[in-house]
Amino acid sequence: MFGAFRPTQANSIGLLWKTPWKLSRTRKANARARLKRVDSVIEAVRASGMECSALTKALALPKEHEMPPKDKYTVYSPHERGYRKGIHKVPKWTRLTLRTNPKGF
């Protein structure tokens, strides 16, 4: 227990990562920028004349400026108390399309 290889406080407790309970201004700005970049790619593919089912689905999604803040920064979760949780709590949230939620949520 003593010496160079003694366990630190964080190792003893078992907490590896500290996830903040809400998104910071910077992370919100980065999320908005990411949504805008995705919108621009979808628009560029549409303008090129290419047609496919994935593009049709992507065009049906709301654009970043059409989304309310509730949908930009939170996602529906049936296990949370208010049925919403922050997007940063979702694993790999930067790679997922989290623009749609069930009606009423």
Secondary structure, DSSP 8 states (H G I E B T S, - for coil): --STT---HHHHHT------SS--HHHHHHHHHHHHHHHHHHHHHHHTT---HHHHHHHHS--GGGS-HHHHHEEE-TTSTTSEEEGGGSTTTTTS------TT-
